[in-house]
């Protein structure tokens, strides 16, 4: 395997591009839909890649067929880490894809496939930069972290955090798609479920039953204004909230005895996850106490907002590294999504985090049909990641 030898040799760039692209295609062709698992197939490829480069690796099993992977070289402090996830979201309606989602088809400068943008292009680019740093004799402590299940619940990063893999970090760069900007913070992501219990009866005698949809609809209406007093965060902006799932009844002539609703909220530092929980419980209790039937609140996932200082060491040196690699610094931004950083930053250790990746360059293509990555941006990112690490330690 030769690709990492050519990263800083423009006259040999064709060989580098071919092999780096082939590696990216190989990973996209692995169906690691988070609902089905199978992330170990990605861990297999990366582990062999790092082993061939003389880098120590460790697999941390989460479940059968689902392995996190941690690779590392150097020692001491500070500790700089690259991080990303091995899973992808479901490809959706296959008939709407221009090319099969796991074919990794190249059309011009675009490589199409599920995970091309989010985020196997970032994962591969970081892996190649990580290898080149090692083989160039880079004398500092660098870690590479690949997780399972980020797209649903982030159990991999939660497991690694509990095992202490974030306890000595000083800087973490996540390769999520950012459209060629540095994201220095993101909102949290909070998923909840509301269940309504009533009494099913024939629809001809509704007064003898309890329609479970009634209180659920009352909640959906109340939710629209429940967070109107939430302050706007000066960095992350307003709290965002939505009811996203409603389920009730299975036939038209029966009063439903149960119903459920699910919603998603993006907490901020100004209105925290704990405040969201308290507000939802307050609304649910008030509705449940009125009239027959019951309403219950269930917390599904609670990912915390993450913010790093714009003028801190990581943001500043990362942008200097990007400028050295690609000619100019990039804008800074925040976004409303959530990442593995929401789990890693639950460590008692305080460290800086940025999100920067080659995907998502032409509108929001992640999680959509015909997801793609620009191969030009992908190859630029390899050099950018290397220079980010070098400038961090400079």
NUMIGU-858666 format. One record per residue (C-alpha): x, y, z; residue in three letters; residue number from 1. Coordinates in steps of 0.25 Angstrom, whole numbers, plus 2048, in hexadecimal, padded with zeros to 3 digits. Layout:
N
+------+-------+-----+------+-------+
: east : north :  up : dolo : votor :
+------+-------+-----+------+-------+
:    X :     Y :   Z :  ala :   NUM :
...
+------+-------+-----+------+-------+
***
This chain:
394
+------+-------+-----+------+-------+
: east : north :  up : dolo : votor :
+------+-------+-----+------+-------+
:  800 :   800 : 800 :  unk :     1 :
:  806 :   80D : 7FB :  unk :     2 :
:  7FC :   818 : 7FC :  unk :     3 :
:  801 :   81F : 809 :  unk :     4 :
:  80F :   820 : 803 :  unk :     5 :
:  80A :   829 : 7F8 :  unk :     6 :
:  802 :   833 : 800 :  unk :     7 :
:  80C :   83F : 7FF :  unk :     8 :
:  812 :   83B : 7F1 :  unk :     9 :
:  809 :   842 : 7E7 :  unk :    10 :
:  811 :   83B : 7DB :  unk :    11 :
:  80D :   82E : 7E1 :  unk :    12 :
:  7FE :   832 : 7E4 :  unk :    13 :
:  7F8 :   829 : 7D9 :  unk :    14 :
:  7FC :   81D : 7E1 :  unk :    15 :
:  7F8 :   823 : 7EE :  unk :    16 :
:  7EA :   827 : 7E9 :  unk :    17 :
:  7E8 :   819 : 7E3 :  unk :    18 :
:  7EB :   811 : 7EF :  unk :    19 :
:  7E4 :   81B : 7F9 :  unk :    20 :
:  7D8 :   81A : 7F0 :  unk :    21 :
:  7D8 :   80B : 7EF :  unk :    22 :
:  7D8 :   80B : 7FF :  unk :    23 :
:  7CC :   814 : 800 :  unk :    24 :
:  7C5 :   80C : 7F6 :  unk :    25 :
:  7C8 :   7FF : 7FE :  unk :    26 :
:  7C2 :   805 : 80A :  unk :    27 :
:  7B6 :   80B : 804 :  unk :    28 :
:  7B3 :   7FD : 7FD :  unk :    29 :
:  7B1 :   7F7 : 80C :  unk :    30 :
:  7A3 :   7F9 : 810 :  unk :    31 :
:  7A4 :   7FE : 81E :  unk :    32 :
:  796 :   803 : 820 :  unk :    33 :
:  795 :   805 : 82F :  unk :    34 :
:  788 :   7FE : 830 :  unk :    35 :
:  78F :   7F1 : 82B :  unk :    36 :
:  79D :   7F3 : 832 :  unk :    37 :
:  7A8 :   7ED : 82A :  unk :    38 :
:  7B2 :   7F8 : 82E :  unk :    39 :
:  7BD :   7ED : 830 :  unk :    40 :
:  7BF :   7EC : 821 :  unk :    41 :
:  7C4 :   7FB : 822 :  unk :    42 :
:  7CC :   7F8 : 82E :  unk :    43 :
:  7D2 :   7EC : 827 :  unk :    44 :
:  7D7 :   7F5 : 81B :  unk :    45 :
:  7DC :   800 : 824 :  unk :    46 :
:  7E3 :   7F6 : 82D :  unk :    47 :
:  7EB :   7F0 : 822 :  unk :    48 :
:  7EE :   7FD : 81C :  unk :    49 :
:  7F4 :   802 : 829 :  unk :    50 :
:  7FB :   7F5 : 82C :  unk :    51 :
:  802 :   7F6 : 81F :  unk :    52 :
:  807 :   804 : 822 :  unk :    53 :
:  80D :   7FF : 830 :  unk :    54 :
:  802 :   805 : 838 :  unk :    55 :
:  7FC :   7FE : 845 :  unk :    56 :
:  7ED :   7FC : 844 :  unk :    57 :
:  7E3 :   7F7 : 84E :  unk :    58 :
:  7D5 :   7F3 : 84B :  unk :    59 :
:  7CA :   7F5 : 856 :  unk :    60 :
:  7BE :   7ED : 853 :  unk :    61 :
:  7B0 :   7F3 : 855 :  unk :    62 :
:  7A8 :   7E7 : 850 :  unk :    63 :
:  7AA :   7DB : 846 :  unk :    64 :
:  7AE :   7E1 : 839 :  unk :    65 :
:  7B0 :   7EF : 83F :  unk :    66 :
:  7BE :   7F3 : 843 :  unk :    67 :
:  7C3 :   801 : 847 :  unk :    68 :
:  7D2 :   803 : 843 :  unk :    69 :
:  7DD :   80B : 84A :  unk :    70 :
:  7EB :   80D : 844 :  unk :    71 :
:  7F6 :   815 : 84A :  unk :    72 :
:  804 :   819 : 849 :  unk :    73 :
:  80D :   822 : 851 :  unk :    74 :
:  80C :   824 : 860 :  unk :    75 :
:  80B :   82F : 86A :  unk :    76 :
:  803 :   83C : 86A :  unk :    77 :
:  7FC :   843 : 863 :  unk :    78 :
:  7F4 :   838 : 85C :  unk :    79 :
:  7EE :   83C : 84F :  unk :    80 :
:  7E3 :   833 : 849 :  unk :    81 :
:  7DC :   830 : 83C :  unk :    82 :
:  7CE :   82B : 83D :  unk :    83 :
:  7C2 :   825 : 835 :  unk :    84 :
:  7B8 :   81B : 833 :  unk :    85 :
:  7B7 :   80E : 82B :  unk :    86 :
:  7A8 :   80D : 82A :  unk :    87 :
:  79F :   814 : 81F :  unk :    88 :
:  790 :   817 : 81F :  unk :    89 :
:  786 :   80E : 817 :  unk :    90 :
:  787 :   811 : 808 :  unk :    91 :
:  778 :   813 : 807 :  unk :    92 :
:  770 :   811 : 7FA :  unk :    93 :
:  77A :   809 : 7F1 :  unk :    94 :
:  772 :   80D : 7E5 :  unk :    95 :
:  775 :   81C : 7E7 :  unk :    96 :
:  784 :   81A : 7E6 :  unk :    97 :
:  78C :   81D : 7D9 :  unk :    98 :
:  796 :   812 : 7DD :  unk :    99 :
:  794 :   807 : 7E7 :  unk :   100 :
:  797 :   80D : 7F4 :  unk :   101 :
:  7A2 :   803 : 7F8 :  unk :   102 :
:  7A9 :   803 : 7EA :  unk :   103 :
:  7B2 :   80E : 7ED :  unk :   104 :
:  7B0 :   813 : 7DE :  unk :   105 :
:  7B9 :   81E : 7D9 :  unk :   106 :
:  7B3 :   828 : 7D0 :  unk :   107 :
:  7BD :   834 : 7CC :  unk :   108 :
:  7C2 :   83A : 7D9 :  unk :   109 :
:  7B7 :   833 : 7E2 :  unk :   110 :
:  7B7 :   826 : 7E9 :  unk :   111 :
:  7A9 :   822 : 7EC :  unk :   112 :
:  7A4 :   819 : 7F7 :  unk :   113 :
:  79E :   818 : 805 :  unk :   114 :
:  7A8 :   81D : 80E :  unk :   115 :
:  7B0 :   824 : 803 :  unk :   116 :
:  7AE :   832 : 80A :  unk :   117 :
:  7AA :   82D : 818 :  unk :   118 :
:  7B4 :   829 : 81B :  unk :   119 :
:  7BD :   81E : 815 :  unk :   120 :
:  7C4 :   829 : 80D :  unk :   121 :
:  7C8 :   830 : 819 :  unk :   122 :
:  7CC :   823 : 820 :  unk :   123 :
:  7D5 :   81E : 815 :  unk :   124 :
:  7DC :   82C : 813 :  unk :   125 :
:  7DF :   82C : 822 :  unk :   126 :
:  7E4 :   81E : 822 :  unk :   127 :
:  7EE :   821 : 816 :  unk :   128 :
:  7F2 :   82E : 81D :  unk :   129 :
:  7F4 :   826 : 82A :  unk :   130 :
:  7FD :   81C : 823 :  unk :   131 :
:  805 :   826 : 81C :  unk :   132 :
:  808 :   82E : 829 :  unk :   133 :
:  80D :   820 : 82F :  unk :   134 :
:  816 :   81D : 823 :  unk :   135 :
:  81C :   82B : 822 :  unk :   136 :
:  821 :   829 : 830 :  unk :   137 :
:  817 :   833 : 837 :  unk :   138 :
:  81C :   833 : 845 :  unk :   139 :
:  80F :   836 : 84C :  unk :   140 :
:  803 :   82E : 853 :  unk :   141 :
:  7F8 :   82C : 849 :  unk :   142 :
:  7EC :   823 : 84A :  unk :   143 :
:  7E2 :   81E : 83F :  unk :   144 :
:  7D4 :   81B : 844 :  unk :   145 :
:  7C9 :   814 : 83C :  unk :   146 :
:  7BB :   811 : 842 :  unk :   147 :
:  7AF :   809 : 840 :  unk :   148 :
:  7A1 :   80E : 840 :  unk :   149 :
:  7A2 :   81D : 83F :  unk :   150 :
:  796 :   81E : 836 :  unk :   151 :
:  78D :   818 : 841 :  unk :   152 :
:  790 :   81A : 84F :  unk :   153 :
:  79F :   81B : 84F :  unk :   154 :
:  7A2 :   80F : 857 :  unk :   155 :
:  7B0 :   80E : 852 :  unk :   156 :
:  7B5 :   81B : 857 :  unk :   157 :
:  7AD :   819 : 864 :  unk :   158 :
:  7B4 :   80C : 866 :  unk :   159 :
:  7C2 :   812 : 863 :  unk :   160 :
:  7BF :   81E : 86C :  unk :   161 :
:  7BB :   814 : 877 :  unk :   162 :
:  7C8 :   80C : 875 :  unk :   163 :
:  7D1 :   819 : 876 :  unk :   164 :
:  7D5 :   81C : 868 :  unk :   165 :
:  7D2 :   82A : 869 :  unk :   166 :
:  7D8 :   82C : 877 :  unk :   167 :
:  7E5 :   831 : 872 :  unk :   168 :
:  7E1 :   838 : 865 :  unk :   169 :
:  7E5 :   847 : 862 :  unk :   170 :
:  7E0 :   848 : 854 :  unk :   171 :
:  7D6 :   840 : 84C :  unk :   172 :
:  7D3 :   842 : 83D :  unk :   173 :
:  7C7 :   83B : 838 :  unk :   174 :
:  7C6 :   839 : 829 :  unk :   175 :
:  7B7 :   83B : 827 :  unk :   176 :
:  7B2 :   842 : 81B :  unk :   177 :
:  7B3 :   852 : 81C :  unk :   178 :
:  7B4 :   857 : 80E :  unk :   179 :
:  7C2 :   85D : 810 :  unk :   180 :
:  7BF :   865 : 81D :  unk :   181 :
:  7C5 :   862 : 82B :  unk :   182 :
:  7B9 :   860 : 834 :  unk :   183 :
:  7BD :   863 : 842 :  unk :   184 :
:  7B0 :   85F : 849 :  unk :   185 :
:  7A3 :   859 : 847 :  unk :   186 :
:  796 :   858 : 84E :  unk :   187 :
:  792 :   84B : 856 :  unk :   188 :
:  788 :   841 : 850 :  unk :   189 :
:  77D :   83C : 85A :  unk :   190 :
:  773 :   831 : 856 :  unk :   191 :
:  766 :   82E : 85E :  unk :   192 :
:  759 :   826 : 85D :  unk :   193 :
:  74C :   829 : 863 :  unk :   194 :
:  742 :   81E : 865 :  unk :   195 :
:  733 :   81F : 867 :  unk :   196 :
:  72B :   814 : 86D :  unk :   197 :
:  71B :   814 : 86C :  unk :   198 :
:  711 :   809 : 86A :  unk :   199 :
:  70E :   803 : 85D :  unk :   200 :
:  6FF :   801 : 859 :  unk :   201 :
:  6F7 :   800 : 84D :  unk :   202 :
:  6F5 :   80D : 846 :  unk :   203 :
:  6E6 :   80D : 847 :  unk :   204 :
:  6E7 :   80F : 856 :  unk :   205 :
:  6F3 :   818 : 858 :  unk :   206 :
:  6ED :   81D : 865 :  unk :   207 :
:  6F0 :   80F : 86B :  unk :   208 :
:  6FF :   810 : 868 :  unk :   209 :
:  70A :   81A : 869 :  unk :   210 :
:  710 :   81F : 85C :  unk :   211 :
:  71F :   81E : 85E :  unk :   212 :
:  721 :   828 : 853 :  unk :   213 :
:  71B :   834 : 85A :  unk :   214 :
:  726 :   836 : 864 :  unk :   215 :
:  730 :   834 : 85A :  unk :   216 :
:  72B :   83E : 851 :  unk :   217 :
:  72A :   848 : 85D :  unk :   218 :
:  739 :   846 : 860 :  unk :   219 :
:  73C :   848 : 851 :  unk :   220 :
:  735 :   855 : 851 :  unk :   221 :
:  73B :   859 : 85F :  unk :   222 :
:  749 :   856 : 859 :  unk :   223 :
:  748 :   860 : 84F :  unk :   224 :
:  749 :   86B : 859 :  unk :   225 :
:  750 :   864 : 865 :  unk :   226 :
:  75E :   86A : 862 :  unk :   227 :
:  75A :   878 : 85E :  unk :   228 :
:  761 :   87D : 86A :  unk :   229 :
:  76E :   876 : 867 :  unk :   230 :
:  779 :   880 : 866 :  unk :   231 :
:  781 :   881 : 859 :  unk :   232 :
:  78F :   87C : 85B :  unk :   233 :
:  79A :   886 : 857 :  unk :   234 :
:  7A2 :   87C : 850 :  unk :   235 :
:  798 :   870 : 84C :  unk :   236 :
:  78C :   879 : 849 :  unk :   237 :
:  77E :   875 : 84D :  unk :   238 :
:  779 :   868 : 853 :  unk :   239 :
:  773 :   85F : 847 :  unk :   240 :
:  767 :   856 : 84A :  unk :   241 :
:  75E :   84D : 842 :  unk :   242 :
:  754 :   842 : 843 :  unk :   243 :
:  758 :   838 : 839 :  unk :   244 :
:  750 :   82B : 83B :  unk :   245 :
:  741 :   829 : 83E :  unk :   246 :
:  73B :   81B : 83F :  unk :   247 :
:  72D :   817 : 843 :  unk :   248 :
:  723 :   80D : 83F :  unk :   249 :
:  723 :   801 : 836 :  unk :   250 :
:  714 :   801 : 830 :  unk :   251 :
:  70A :   80C : 82E :  unk :   252 :
:  6FF :   806 : 836 :  unk :   253 :
:  706 :   805 : 843 :  unk :   254 :
:  709 :   80F : 84D :  unk :   255 :
:  718 :   80E : 850 :  unk :   256 :
:  71C :   80A : 85E :  unk :   257 :
:  72B :   80E : 85C :  unk :   258 :
:  733 :   818 : 854 :  unk :   259 :
:  741 :   81D : 853 :  unk :   260 :
:  748 :   829 : 84F :  unk :   261 :
:  757 :   82C : 84D :  unk :   262 :
:  75F :   839 : 84C :  unk :   263 :
:  76D :   83F : 84A :  unk :   264 :
:  772 :   84B : 851 :  unk :   265 :
:  780 :   852 : 84F :  unk :   266 :
:  784 :   857 : 85D :  unk :   267 :
:  78E :   862 : 85F :  unk :   268 :
:  797 :   867 : 86A :  unk :   269 :
:  78C :   872 : 86D :  unk :   270 :
:  781 :   868 : 86E :  unk :   271 :
:  787 :   85A : 872 :  unk :   272 :
:  783 :   84C : 871 :  unk :   273 :
:  77F :   84C : 87F :  unk :   274 :
:  776 :   858 : 87D :  unk :   275 :
:  770 :   851 : 871 :  unk :   276 :
:  76D :   845 : 87A :  unk :   277 :
:  766 :   84D : 885 :  unk :   278 :
:  75E :   855 : 87B :  unk :   279 :
:  759 :   849 : 873 :  unk :   280 :
:  755 :   842 : 881 :  unk :   281 :
:  74E :   84E : 885 :  unk :   282 :
:  745 :   84F : 878 :  unk :   283 :
:  743 :   840 : 879 :  unk :   284 :
:  73E :   840 : 887 :  unk :   285 :
:  735 :   84B : 885 :  unk :   286 :
:  72E :   845 : 87A :  unk :   287 :
:  72E :   837 : 880 :  unk :   288 :
:  727 :   83D : 88D :  unk :   289 :
:  71B :   842 : 885 :  unk :   290 :
:  710 :   837 : 882 :  unk :   291 :
:  711 :   828 : 87F :  unk :   292 :
:  71D :   821 : 879 :  unk :   293 :
:  72C :   823 : 87C :  unk :   294 :
:  737 :   82A : 875 :  unk :   295 :
:  746 :   825 : 878 :  unk :   296 :
:  753 :   82B : 874 :  unk :   297 :
:  75F :   822 : 870 :  unk :   298 :
:  76D :   828 : 86D :  unk :   299 :
:  774 :   820 : 862 :  unk :   300 :
:  781 :   827 : 85F :  unk :   301 :
:  787 :   834 : 865 :  unk :   302 :
:  794 :   839 : 85E :  unk :   303 :
:  79A :   846 : 864 :  unk :   304 :
:  79E :   852 : 85C :  unk :   305 :
:  7AD :   854 : 85A :  unk :   306 :
:  7B4 :   862 : 858 :  unk :   307 :
:  7C3 :   865 : 857 :  unk :   308 :
:  7C9 :   873 : 858 :  unk :   309 :
:  7CA :   879 : 84A :  unk :   310 :
:  7D7 :   87F : 84E :  unk :   311 :
:  7DD :   873 : 855 :  unk :   312 :
:  7E9 :   86B : 851 :  unk :   313 :
:  7E2 :   860 : 849 :  unk :   314 :
:  7D9 :   869 : 841 :  unk :   315 :
:  7E5 :   873 : 83E :  unk :   316 :
:  7EF :   868 : 83B :  unk :   317 :
:  7E5 :   860 : 833 :  unk :   318 :
:  7E2 :   86C : 82A :  unk :   319 :
:  7F1 :   86F : 828 :  unk :   320 :
:  7F3 :   860 : 824 :  unk :   321 :
:  7E8 :   861 : 81A :  unk :   322 :
:  7EE :   86E : 814 :  unk :   323 :
:  7FB :   867 : 813 :  unk :   324 :
:  7F5 :   85B : 80C :  unk :   325 :
:  7EB :   862 : 803 :  unk :   326 :
:  7EF :   870 : 801 :  unk :   327 :
:  7E5 :   878 : 80A :  unk :   328 :
:  7DE :   876 : 818 :  unk :   329 :
:  7CF :   872 : 818 :  unk :   330 :
:  7C3 :   879 : 81F :  unk :   331 :
:  7BF :   875 : 82D :  unk :   332 :
:  7B1 :   870 : 830 :  unk :   333 :
:  7A8 :   868 : 839 :  unk :   334 :
:  79D :   85F : 836 :  unk :   335 :
:  790 :   859 : 83B :  unk :   336 :
:  794 :   84A : 83A :  unk :   337 :
:  79B :   841 : 844 :  unk :   338 :
:  7A8 :   839 : 844 :  unk :   339 :
:  7AF :   82F : 84C :  unk :   340 :
:  7B5 :   83B : 853 :  unk :   341 :
:  7A8 :   83B : 85B :  unk :   342 :
:  7AD :   82E : 861 :  unk :   343 :
:  7BC :   830 : 862 :  unk :   344 :
:  7BA :   83E : 869 :  unk :   345 :
:  7B3 :   837 : 874 :  unk :   346 :
:  7C1 :   833 : 879 :  unk :   347 :
:  7C5 :   83B : 885 :  unk :   348 :
:  7D1 :   83F : 87D :  unk :   349 :
:  7CF :   84C : 876 :  unk :   350 :
:  7D4 :   84D : 867 :  unk :   351 :
:  7D2 :   855 : 85B :  unk :   352 :
:  7CA :   84F : 84F :  unk :   353 :
:  7C8 :   853 : 841 :  unk :   354 :
:  7C0 :   84D : 835 :  unk :   355 :
:  7C6 :   84E : 827 :  unk :   356 :
:  7C4 :   844 : 81C :  unk :   357 :
:  7C4 :   843 : 80D :  unk :   358 :
:  7B6 :   840 : 80B :  unk :   359 :
:  7A9 :   848 : 809 :  unk :   360 :
:  7AF :   852 : 7FF :  unk :   361 :
:  7A3 :   855 : 7F6 :  unk :   362 :
:  797 :   856 : 7FF :  unk :   363 :
:  793 :   84C : 80A :  unk :   364 :
:  795 :   83F : 803 :  unk :   365 :
:  797 :   837 : 80F :  unk :   366 :
:  78C :   82D : 813 :  unk :   367 :
:  786 :   82F : 805 :  unk :   368 :
:  785 :   827 : 7F8 :  unk :   369 :
:  791 :   829 : 7EF :  unk :   370 :
:  79A :   82D : 7FA :  unk :   371 :
:  7A8 :   830 : 7F5 :  unk :   372 :
:  7B5 :   836 : 7F8 :  unk :   373 :
:  7BE :   83E : 7EF :  unk :   374 :
:  7CB :   836 : 7EC :  unk :   375 :
:  7D3 :   843 : 7EC :  unk :   376 :
:  7CE :   847 : 7FA :  unk :   377 :
:  7D1 :   839 : 7FF :  unk :   378 :
:  7DF :   83A : 7FA :  unk :   379 :
:  7E1 :   848 : 7FF :  unk :   380 :
:  7DC :   843 : 80D :  unk :   381 :
:  7E7 :   839 : 80E :  unk :   382 :
:  7F2 :   844 : 80E :  unk :   383 :
:  7E9 :   84D : 816 :  unk :   384 :
:  7E8 :   843 : 821 :  unk :   385 :
:  7F7 :   841 : 822 :  unk :   386 :
:  7FA :   850 : 822 :  unk :   387 :
:  7EF :   852 : 82D :  unk :   388 :
:  7F7 :   848 : 836 :  unk :   389 :
:  805 :   84E : 832 :  unk :   390 :
:  800 :   85C : 835 :  unk :   391 :
:  7F9 :   858 : 842 :  unk :   392 :
:  807 :   853 : 848 :  unk :   393 :
:  80F :   85E : 841 :  unk :   394 :
+------+-------+-----+------+-------+
***
